[in-house]
Amino acid sequence: MSSTRARFRVGQVVHHKMFGYRGVIVDVDPHFLGSEEWYAQVARSRPPKDSPWYHVLVDGQGHSTYVAERNLEPDAKGGPIDHPELSRHFQRLGQDGYETRRMIH
């Protein structure tokens, strides 16, 4: 496994380099944690499995994606993300991205 640190963080708004969509990161895996079947069918560009992968809510859609770090870049457009699950994960959009909800135990 790689000792590479994640370049992006939960709440950060990102842009997918290949597909052009914007989204917000809701979770980070230190390396690929999906199935081999999913990787073979979906990850056509064969991104490295030993680098961070991100769970991203897609702007203007109702689904999320699982994206390799090399396919993401910081979002330059700015502005909020429109996604039905946004409020489940975040409180509000701040200057440095979305602020996560604090869990009460």
BAZAKOL-578708 format. One record per atom (N, C-alpha, C, O): atom name; x negated, y negated, z negated; residue number from 1. Coordinates in pm, whole numbers, plus 50000, padded with zeros to 5 digits. Example, Ala and Ser with C-alpha at 12.3 -4.5 7.8 and 13.67 -1.06 7.14 Angstrom:
BEGIN
{atom N&u 48681&v 50569&w 49220&seq 1}
{atom CA&u 48770&v 50450&w 49220&seq 1}
{atom C&u 48680&v 50330&w 49220&seq 1}
{atom O&u 48576&v 50332&w 49154&seq 1}
{atom N&u 48715&v 50225&w 49292&seq 2}
{atom CA&u 48633&v 50106&w 49286&seq 2}
{atom C&u 48710&v 49997&w 49213&seq 2}
{atom O&u 48659&v 49886&w 49196&seq 2}
***
This chain:
BEGIN
{atom N&u 49916&v 50118&w 50000&seq 1}
{atom CA&u 50000&v 50000&w 50000&seq 1}
{atom C&u 49911&v 49876&w 50000&seq 1}
{atom O&u 49803&v 49876&w 49941&seq 1}
{atom N&u 49956&v 49775&w 50065&seq 2}
{atom CA&u 49884&v 49649&w 50076&seq 2}
{atom C&u 49898&v 49567&w 49947&seq 2}
{atom O&u 49998&v 49577&w 49877&seq 2}
{atom N&u 49797&v 49488&w 49918&seq 3}
{atom CA&u 49805&v 49400&w 49802&seq 3}
{atom C&u 49847&v 49259&w 49844&seq 3}
{atom O&u 49836&v 49164&w 49767&seq 3}
{atom N&u 49897&v 49248&w 49967&seq 4}
{atom CA&u 49940&v 49120&w 50020&seq 4}
{atom C&u 50056&v 49063&w 49938&seq 4}
{atom O&u 50151&v 49134&w 49907&seq 4}
{atom N&u 50046&v 48936&w 49905&seq 5}
{atom CA&u 50155&v 48869&w 49834&seq 5}
{atom C&u 50257&v 48820&w 49935&seq 5}
{atom O&u 50225&v 48788&w 50049&seq 5}
{atom N&u 50381&v 48813&w 49890&seq 6}
{atom CA&u 50489&v 48765&w 49976&seq 6}
{atom C&u 50467&v 48618&w 50009&seq 6}
{atom O&u 50436&v 48537&w 49922&seq 6}
{atom N&u 50484&v 48585&w 50134&seq 7}
{atom CA&u 50469&v 48447&w 50181&seq 7}
{atom C&u 50592&v 48363&w 50150&seq 7}
{atom O&u 50582&v 48242&w 50132&seq 7}
{atom N&u 50709&v 48428&w 50144&seq 8}
{atom CA&u 50835&v 48358&w 50121&seq 8}
{atom C&u 50894&v 48404&w 49988&seq 8}
{atom O&u 50853&v 48506&w 49933&seq 8}
{atom N&u 50991&v 48327&w 49937&seq 9}
{atom CA&u 51050&v 48356&w 49807&seq 9}
{atom C&u 51203&v 48357&w 49815&seq 9}
{atom O&u 51261&v 48305&w 49910&seq 9}
{atom N&u 51265&v 48416&w 49715&seq 10}
{atom CA&u 51410&v 48418&w 49706&seq 10}
{atom C&u 51460&v 48273&w 49701&seq 10}
{atom O&u 51408&v 48191&w 49625&seq 10}
{atom N&u 51561&v 48244&w 49782&seq 11}
{atom CA&u 51619&v 48110&w 49790&seq 11}
{atom C&u 51562&v 48025&w 49902&seq 11}
{atom O&u 51617&v 47920&w 49934&seq 11}
{atom N&u 51453&v 48070&w 49961&seq 12}
{atom CA&u 51391&v 47992&w 50069&seq 12}
{atom C&u 51468&v 48011&w 50199&seq 12}
{atom O&u 51508&v 48122&w 50234&seq 12}
{atom N&u 51488&v 47901&w 50271&seq 13}
{atom CA&u 51554&v 47905&w 50401&seq 13}
{atom C&u 51446&v 47932&w 50505&seq 13}
{atom O&u 51343&v 47865&w 50509&seq 13}
{atom N&u 51473&v 48031&w 50590&seq 14}
{atom CA&u 51375&v 48074&w 50690&seq 14}
{atom C&u 51437&v 48078&w 50829&seq 14}
{atom O&u 51559&v 48067&w 50846&seq 14}
{atom N&u 51351&v 48093&w 50927&seq 15}
{atom CA&u 51390&v 48102&w 51069&seq 15}
{atom C&u 51328&v 48230&w 51125&seq 15}
{atom O&u 51210&v 48256&w 51102&seq 15}
{atom N&u 51407&v 48309&w 51198&seq 16}
{atom CA&u 51356&v 48431&w 51260&seq 16}
{atom C&u 51289&v 48393&w 51392&seq 16}
{atom O&u 51354&v 48336&w 51480&seq 16}
{atom N&u 51162&v 48422&w 51405&seq 17}
{atom CA&u 51084&v 48382&w 51523&seq 17}
{atom C&u 51134&v 48446&w 51653&seq 17}
{atom O&u 51134&v 48379&w 51756&seq 17}
{atom N&u 51176&v 48570&w 51649&seq 18}
{atom CA&u 51217&v 48640&w 51772&seq 18}
{atom C&u 51362&v 48613&w 51811&seq 18}
{atom O&u 51393&v 48597&w 51929&seq 18}
{atom N&u 51451&v 48609&w 51712&seq 19}
{atom CA&u 51594&v 48602&w 51741&seq 19}
{atom C&u 51654&v 48464&w 51718&seq 19}
{atom O&u 51770&v 48441&w 51752&seq 19}
{atom N&u 51579&v 48371&w 51661&seq 20}
{atom CA&u 51621&v 48232&w 51652&seq 20}
{atom C&u 51723&v 48197&w 51546&seq 20}
{atom O&u 51766&v 48081&w 51539&seq 20}
{atom N&u 51765&v 48291&w 51464&seq 21}
{atom CA&u 51864&v 48256&w 51362&seq 21}
{atom C&u 51796&v 48203&w 51235&seq 21}
{atom O&u 51679&v 48229&w 51209&seq 21}
{atom N&u 51875&v 48129&w 51157&seq 22}
{atom CA&u 51832&v 48080&w 51026&seq 22}
{atom C&u 51896&v 48168&w 50920&seq 22}
{atom O&u 51997&v 48234&w 50945&seq 22}
{atom N&u 51837&v 48169&w 50802&seq 23}
{atom CA&u 51895&v 48244&w 50693&seq 23}
{atom C&u 51829&v 48208&w 50562&seq 23}
{atom O&u 51735&v 48127&w 50558&seq 23}
{atom N&u 51877&v 48268&w 50455&seq 24}
{atom CA&u 51819&v 48245&w 50323&seq 24}
{atom C&u 51782&v 48381&w 50263&seq 24}
{atom O&u 51858&v 48478&w 50273&seq 24}
{atom N&u 51666&v 48387&w 50201&seq 25}
{atom CA&u 51616&v 48511&w 50142&seq 25}
{atom C&u 51687&v 48536&w 50010&seq 25}
{atom O&u 51694&v 48449&w 49923&seq 25}
{atom N&u 51739&v 48660&w 49995&seq 26}
{atom CA&u 51805&v 48699&w 49871&seq 26}
{atom C&u 51726&v 48804&w 49793&seq 26}
{atom O&u 51753&v 48826&w 49675&seq 26}
{atom N&u 51630&v 48869&w 49858&seq 27}
{atom CA&u 51548&v 48969&w 49790&seq 27}
{atom C&u 51421&v 48992&w 49871&seq 27}
{atom O&u 51419&v 48972&w 49992&seq 27}
{atom N&u 51316&v 49035&w 49801&seq 28}
{atom CA&u 51187&v 49061&w 49864&seq 28}
{atom C&u 51141&v 49200&w 49822&seq 28}
{atom O&u 51140&v 49232&w 49704&seq 28}
{atom N&u 51101&v 49281&w 49919&seq 29}
{atom CA&u 51038&v 49410&w 49893&seq 29}
{atom C&u 50889&v 49397&w 49922&seq 29}
{atom O&u 50853&v 49337&w 50023&seq 29}
{atom N&u 50802&v 49450&w 49837&seq 30}
{atom CA&u 50658&v 49436&w 49858&seq 30}
{atom C&u 50609&v 49508&w 49984&seq 30}
{atom O&u 50502&v 49477&w 50037&seq 30}
{atom N&u 50688&v 49604&w 50032&seq 31}
{atom CA&u 50660&v 49678&w 50155&seq 31}
{atom C&u 50792&v 49736&w 50204&seq 31}
{atom O&u 50893&v 49729&w 50134&seq 31}
{atom N&u 50792&v 49793&w 50322&seq 32}
{atom CA&u 50914&v 49848&w 50382&seq 32}
{atom C&u 50973&v 49957&w 50293&seq 32}
{atom O&u 50904&v 50053&w 50258&seq 32}
{atom N&u 51100&v 49942&w 50257&seq 33}
{atom CA&u 51167&v 50040&w 50172&seq 33}
{atom C&u 51288&v 50104&w 50241&seq 33}
{atom O&u 51367&v 50173&w 50176&seq 33}
{atom N&u 51303&v 50081&w 50370&seq 34}
{atom CA&u 51412&v 50140&w 50444&seq 34}
{atom C&u 51381&v 50283&w 50487&seq 34}
{atom O&u 51274&v 50335&w 50456&seq 34}
{atom N&u 51474&v 50344&w 50557&seq 35}
{atom CA&u 51455&v 50481&w 50604&seq 35}
{atom C&u 51374&v 50484&w 50733&seq 35}
{atom O&u 51369&v 50386&w 50807&seq 35}
{atom N&u 51313&v 50596&w 50759&seq 36}
{atom CA&u 51238&v 50614&w 50883&seq 36}
{atom C&u 51332&v 50607&w 51004&seq 36}
{atom O&u 51294&v 50557&w 51110&seq 36}
{atom N&u 51453&v 50656&w 50987&seq 37}
{atom CA&u 51552&v 50652&w 51094&seq 37}
{atom C&u 51587&v 50507&w 51130&seq 37}
{atom O&u 51591&v 50471&w 51248&seq 37}
{atom N&u 51612&v 50424&w 51028&seq 38}
{atom CA&u 51642&v 50284&w 51051&seq 38}
{atom C&u 51525&v 50215&w 51120&seq 38}
{atom O&u 51546&v 50141&w 51217&seq 38}
{atom N&u 51404&v 50239&w 51074&seq 39}
{atom CA&u 51284&v 50177&w 51132&seq 39}
{atom C&u 51272&v 50214&w 51281&seq 39}
{atom O&u 51244&v 50129&w 51364&seq 39}
{atom N&u 51291&v 50341&w 51312&seq 40}
{atom CA&u 51280&v 50388&w 51451&seq 40}
{atom C&u 51385&v 50326&w 51541&seq 40}
{atom O&u 51358&v 50296&w 51658&seq 40}
{atom N&u 51506&v 50305&w 51489&seq 41}
{atom CA&u 51615&v 50253&w 51570&seq 41}
{atom C&u 51618&v 50100&w 51579&seq 41}
{atom O&u 51652&v 50045&w 51683&seq 41}
{atom N&u 51583&v 50032&w 51471&seq 42}
{atom CA&u 51604&v 49888&w 51463&seq 42}
{atom C&u 51475&v 49807&w 51477&seq 42}
{atom O&u 51475&v 49702&w 51542&seq 42}
{atom N&u 51367&v 49853&w 51419&seq 43}
{atom CA&u 51241&v 49776&w 51418&seq 43}
{atom C&u 51162&v 49802&w 51546&seq 43}
{atom O&u 51054&v 49862&w 51543&seq 43}
{atom N&u 51216&v 49758&w 51656&seq 44}
{atom CA&u 51158&v 49786&w 51788&seq 44}
{atom C&u 51017&v 49731&w 51808&seq 44}
{atom O&u 50938&v 49791&w 51881&seq 44}
{atom N&u 50984&v 49619&w 51743&seq 45}
{atom CA&u 50851&v 49561&w 51760&seq 45}
{atom C&u 50748&v 49628&w 51669&seq 45}
{atom O&u 50630&v 49593&w 51672&seq 45}
{atom N&u 50793&v 49724&w 51590&seq 46}
{atom CA&u 50708&v 49802&w 51500&seq 46}
{atom C&u 50624&v 49715&w 51405&seq 46}
{atom O&u 50502&v 49728&w 51401&seq 46}
{atom N&u 50690&v 49627&w 51328&seq 47}
{atom CA&u 50616&v 49546&w 51232&seq 47}
{atom C&u 50554&v 49636&w 51124&seq 47}
{atom O&u 50604&v 49745&w 51099&seq 47}
{atom N&u 50448&v 49589&w 51062&seq 48}
{atom CA&u 50380&v 49671&w 50961&seq 48}
{atom C&u 50471&v 49701&w 50842&seq 48}
{atom O&u 50546&v 49616&w 50794&seq 48}
{atom N&u 50463&v 49824&w 50796&seq 49}
{atom CA&u 50543&v 49866&w 50680&seq 49}
{atom C&u 50477&v 49830&w 50549&seq 49}
{atom O&u 50543&v 49828&w 50445&seq 49}
{atom N&u 50347&v 49801&w 50550&seq 50}
{atom CA&u 50276&v 49775&w 50426&seq 50}
{atom C&u 50269&v 49627&w 50389&seq 50}
{atom O&u 50198&v 49589&w 50296&seq 50}
{atom N&u 50342&v 49544&w 50461&seq 51}
{atom CA&u 50354&v 49401&w 50429&seq 51}
{atom C&u 50494&v 49376&w 50375&seq 51}
{atom O&u 50582&v 49461&w 50390&seq 51}
{atom N&u 50517&v 49261&w 50312&seq 52}
{atom CA&u 50651&v 49232&w 50257&seq 52}
{atom C&u 50763&v 49234&w 50362&seq 52}
{atom O&u 50743&v 49198&w 50478&seq 52}
{atom N&u 50881&v 49276&w 50317&seq 53}
{atom CA&u 51005&v 49275&w 50394&seq 53}
{atom C&u 51109&v 49199&w 50313&seq 53}
{atom O&u 51105&v 49200&w 50190&seq 53}
{atom N&u 51201&v 49133&w 50382&seq 54}
{atom CA&u 51296&v 49042&w 50318&seq 54}
{atom C&u 51441&v 49076&w 50353&seq 54}
{atom O&u 51472&v 49113&w 50466&seq 54}
{atom N&u 51528&v 49062&w 50253&seq 55}
{atom CA&u 51673&v 49072&w 50273&seq 55}
{atom C&u 51721&v 48930&w 50294&seq 55}
{atom O&u 51703&v 48844&w 50207&seq 55}
{atom N&u 51783&v 48903&w 50408&seq 56}
{atom CA&u 51818&v 48767&w 50449&seq 56}
{atom C&u 51967&v 48757&w 50482&seq 56}
{atom O&u 52019&v 48837&w 50560&seq 56}
{atom N&u 52036&v 48658&w 50422&seq 57}
{atom CA&u 52173&v 48626&w 50461&seq 57}
{atom C&u 52164&v 48540&w 50586&seq 57}
{atom O&u 52095&v 48438&w 50586&seq 57}
{atom N&u 52233&v 48579&w 50692&seq 58}
{atom CA&u 52225&v 48511&w 50821&seq 58}
{atom C&u 52324&v 48395&w 50828&seq 58}
{atom O&u 52443&v 48413&w 50802&seq 58}
{atom N&u 52274&v 48277&w 50862&seq 59}
{atom CA&u 52355&v 48157&w 50873&seq 59}
{atom C&u 52464&v 48173&w 50978&seq 59}
{atom O&u 52438&v 48216&w 51090&seq 59}
{atom N&u 52587&v 48137&w 50941&seq 60}
{atom CA&u 52699&v 48141&w 51034&seq 60}
{atom C&u 52753&v 48279&w 51062&seq 60}
{atom O&u 52835&v 48296&w 51152&seq 60}
{atom N&u 52708&v 48378&w 50988&seq 61}
{atom CA&u 52752&v 48517&w 51007&seq 61}
{atom C&u 52799&v 48573&w 50873&seq 61}
{atom O&u 52786&v 48507&w 50769&seq 61}
{atom N&u 52851&v 48691&w 50874&seq 62}
{atom CA&u 52896&v 48755&w 50751&seq 62}
{atom C&u 52808&v 48871&w 50710&seq 62}
{atom O&u 52846&v 48948&w 50622&seq 62}
{atom N&u 52693&v 48887&w 50773&seq 63}
{atom CA&u 52606&v 49000&w 50742&seq 63}
{atom C&u 52468&v 48953&w 50696&seq 63}
{atom O&u 52434&v 48835&w 50704&seq 63}
{atom N&u 52391&v 49049&w 50650&seq 64}
{atom CA&u 52253&v 49022&w 50612&seq 64}
{atom C&u 52162&v 49109&w 50700&seq 64}
{atom O&u 52208&v 49202&w 50767&seq 64}
{atom N&u 52033&v 49077&w 50699&seq 65}
{atom CA&u 51937&v 49154&w 50775&seq 65}
{atom C&u 51819&v 49191&w 50686&seq 65}
{atom O&u 51803&v 49137&w 50577&seq 65}
{atom N&u 51739&v 49284&w 50734&seq 66}
{atom CA&u 51617&v 49327&w 50667&seq 66}
{atom C&u 51505&v 49295&w 50764&seq 66}
{atom O&u 51499&v 49352&w 50872&seq 66}
{atom N&u 51415&v 49204&w 50725&seq 67}
{atom CA&u 51321&v 49147&w 50820&seq 67}
{atom C&u 51177&v 49157&w 50769&seq 67}
{atom O&u 51150&v 49130&w 50652&seq 67}
{atom N&u 51086&v 49196&w 50858&seq 68}
{atom CA&u 50944&v 49199&w 50826&seq 68}
{atom C&u 50891&v 49056&w 50816&seq 68}
{atom O&u 50936&v 48966&w 50887&seq 68}
{atom N&u 50796&v 49037&w 50729&seq 69}
{atom CA&u 50740&v 48904&w 50707&seq 69}
{atom C&u 50687&v 48840&w 50835&seq 69}
{atom O&u 50704&v 48719&w 50855&seq 69}
{atom N&u 50624&v 48917&w 50921&seq 70}
{atom CA&u 50564&v 48858&w 51040&seq 70}
{atom C&u 50666&v 48797&w 51137&seq 70}
{atom O&u 50630&v 48720&w 51225&seq 70}
{atom N&u 50795&v 48832&w 51120&seq 71}
{atom CA&u 50899&v 48779&w 51207&seq 71}
{atom C&u 50966&v 48654&w 51153&seq 71}
{atom O&u 51058&v 48600&w 51215&seq 71}
{atom N&u 50921&v 48606&w 51037&seq 72}
{atom CA&u 50981&v 48488&w 50975&seq 72}
{atom C&u 50884&v 48372&w 50969&seq 72}
{atom O&u 50762&v 48388&w 50968&seq 72}
{atom N&u 50943&v 48252&w 50964&seq 73}
{atom CA&u 50867&v 48130&w 50942&seq 73}
{atom C&u 50955&v 48036&w 50861&seq 73}
{atom O&u 51077&v 48052&w 50860&seq 73}
{atom N&u 50894&v 47938&w 50793&seq 74}
{atom CA&u 50977&v 47842&w 50719&seq 74}
{atom C&u 51073&v 47771&w 50815&seq 74}
{atom O&u 51037&v 47741&w 50929&seq 74}
{atom N&u 51193&v 47743&w 50768&seq 75}
{atom CA&u 51292&v 47674&w 50850&seq 75}
{atom C&u 51257&v 47526&w 50861&seq 75}
{atom O&u 51237&v 47460&w 50760&seq 75}
{atom N&u 51249&v 47476&w 50983&seq 76}
{atom CA&u 51216&v 47335&w 51005&seq 76}
{atom C&u 51341&v 47249&w 51021&seq 76}
{atom O&u 51335&v 47127&w 51008&seq 76}
{atom N&u 51455&v 47312&w 51050&seq 77}
{atom CA&u 51579&v 47238&w 51076&seq 77}
{atom C&u 51634&v 47172&w 50949&seq 77}
{atom O&u 51679&v 47058&w 50952&seq 77}
{atom N&u 51629&v 47246&w 50841&seq 78}
{atom CA&u 51685&v 47195&w 50715&seq 78}
{atom C&u 51836&v 47207&w 50712&seq 78}
{atom O&u 51899&v 47243&w 50811&seq 78}
{atom N&u 51892&v 47176&w 50599&seq 79}
{atom CA&u 52036&v 47183&w 50584&seq 79}
{atom C&u 52081&v 47315&w 50525&seq 79}
{atom O&u 52003&v 47410&w 50515&seq 79}
{atom N&u 52208&v 47320&w 50485&seq 80}
{atom CA&u 52262&v 47437&w 50418&seq 80}
{atom C&u 52284&v 47557&w 50511&seq 80}
{atom O&u 52288&v 47544&w 50634&seq 80}
{atom N&u 52297&v 47671&w 50447&seq 81}
{atom CA&u 52329&v 47796&w 50515&seq 81}
{atom C&u 52477&v 47824&w 50493&seq 81}
{atom O&u 52529&v 47802&w 50384&seq 81}
{atom N&u 52545&v 47871&w 50597&seq 82}
{atom CA&u 52686&v 47906&w 50588&seq 82}
{atom C&u 52697&v 48059&w 50587&seq 82}
{atom O&u 52676&v 48124&w 50690&seq 82}
{atom N&u 52729&v 48115&w 50472&seq 83}
{atom CA&u 52743&v 48260&w 50459&seq 83}
{atom C&u 52840&v 48290&w 50345&seq 83}
{atom O&u 52832&v 48227&w 50240&seq 83}
{atom N&u 52933&v 48386&w 50364&seq 84}
{atom CA&u 53034&v 48412&w 50262&seq 84}
{atom C&u 52978&v 48463&w 50129&seq 84}
{atom O&u 53046&v 48450&w 50027&seq 84}
{atom N&u 52859&v 48519&w 50125&seq 85}
{atom CA&u 52801&v 48571&w 50001&seq 85}
{atom C&u 52705&v 48473&w 49933&seq 85}
{atom O&u 52644&v 48507&w 49832&seq 85}
{atom N&u 52690&v 48355&w 49988&seq 86}
{atom CA&u 52593&v 48258&w 49937&seq 86}
{atom C&u 52614&v 48228&w 49788&seq 86}
{atom O&u 52519&v 48229&w 49710&seq 86}
{atom N&u 52738&v 48200&w 49750&seq 87}
{atom CA&u 52766&v 48162&w 49611&seq 87}
{atom C&u 52747&v 48279&w 49514&seq 87}
{atom O&u 52734&v 48257&w 49393&seq 87}
{atom N&u 52745&v 48398&w 49563&seq 88}
{atom CA&u 52720&v 48516&w 49478&seq 88}
{atom C&u 52575&v 48518&w 49430&seq 88}
{atom O&u 52546&v 48568&w 49321&seq 88}
{atom N&u 52485&v 48464&w 49511&seq 89}
{atom CA&u 52342&v 48467&w 49482&seq 89}
{atom C&u 52285&v 48335&w 49431&seq 89}
{atom O&u 52190&v 48334&w 49353&seq 89}
{atom N&u 52344&v 48224&w 49475&seq 90}
{atom CA&u 52283&v 48094&w 49448&seq 90}
{atom C&u 52382&v 47993&w 49391&seq 90}
{atom O&u 52503&v 48002&w 49415&seq 90}
{atom N&u 52329&v 47897&w 49314&seq 91}
{atom CA&u 52410&v 47791&w 49256&seq 91}
{atom C&u 52428&v 47675&w 49353&seq 91}
{atom O&u 52540&v 47632&w 49380&seq 91}
{atom N&u 52316&v 47627&w 49407&seq 92}
{atom CA&u 52322&v 47511&w 49496&seq 92}
{atom C&u 52194&v 47503&w 49577&seq 92}
{atom O&u 52095&v 47570&w 49547&seq 92}
{atom N&u 52197&v 47418&w 49679&seq 93}
{atom CA&u 52079&v 47392&w 49761&seq 93}
{atom C&u 52002&v 47277&w 49699&seq 93}
{atom O&u 52055&v 47167&w 49686&seq 93}
{atom N&u 51879&v 47302&w 49660&seq 94}
{atom CA&u 51793&v 47200&w 49604&seq 94}
{atom C&u 51691&v 47154&w 49707&seq 94}
{atom O&u 51699&v 47190&w 49825&seq 94}
{atom N&u 51599&v 47075&w 49664&seq 95}
{atom CA&u 51497&v 47019&w 49754&seq 95}
{atom C&u 51406&v 47128&w 49812&seq 95}
{atom O&u 51358&v 47115&w 49924&seq 95}
{atom N&u 51382&v 47235&w 49734&seq 96}
{atom CA&u 51291&v 47341&w 49778&seq 96}
{atom C&u 51363&v 47470&w 49815&seq 96}
{atom O&u 51302&v 47577&w 49815&seq 96}
{atom N&u 51490&v 47462&w 49846&seq 97}
{atom CA&u 51566&v 47581&w 49881&seq 97}
{atom C&u 51681&v 47603&w 49785&seq 97}
{atom O&u 51715&v 47514&w 49706&seq 97}
{atom N&u 51739&v 47720&w 49791&seq 98}
{atom CA&u 51853&v 47751&w 49705&seq 98}
{atom C&u 51808&v 47791&w 49566&seq 98}
{atom O&u 51707&v 47861&w 49550&seq 98}
{atom N&u 51882&v 47748&w 49466&seq 99}
{atom CA&u 51855&v 47782&w 49327&seq 99}
{atom C&u 51936&v 47906&w 49292&seq 99}
{atom O&u 52057&v 47909&w 49311&seq 99}
{atom N&u 51867&v 48008&w 49241&seq 100}
{atom CA&u 51934&v 48133&w 49209&seq 100}
{atom C&u 52026&v 48118&w 49089&seq 100}
{atom O&u 52003&v 48035&w 49001&seq 100}
{atom N&u 52128&v 48201&w 49087&seq 101}
{atom CA&u 52219&v 48204&w 48972&seq 101}
{atom C&u 52147&v 48270&w 48856&seq 101}
{atom O&u 52076&v 48369&w 48875&seq 101}
{atom N&u 52164&v 48217&w 48739&seq 102}
{atom CA&u 52105&v 48279&w 48619&seq 102}
{atom C&u 52202&v 48384&w 48567&seq 102}
{atom O&u 52322&v 48359&w 48552&seq 102}
{atom N&u 52149&v 48499&w 48540&seq 103}
{atom CA&u 52232&v 48608&w 48489&seq 103}
{atom C&u 52248&v 48592&w 48339&seq 103}
{atom O&u 52151&v 48565&w 48268&seq 103}
{atom N&u 52370&v 48608&w 48289&seq 104}
{atom CA&u 52398&v 48599&w 48146&seq 104}
{atom C&u 52419&v 48741&w 48094&seq 104}
{atom O&u 52502&v 48816&w 48145&seq 104}
{atom N&u 52343&v 48775&w 47993&seq 105}
{atom CA&u 52352&v 48912&w 47936&seq 105}
{atom C&u 52434&v 48912&w 47810&seq 105}
{atom O&u 52453&v 49017&w 47749&seq 105}
***
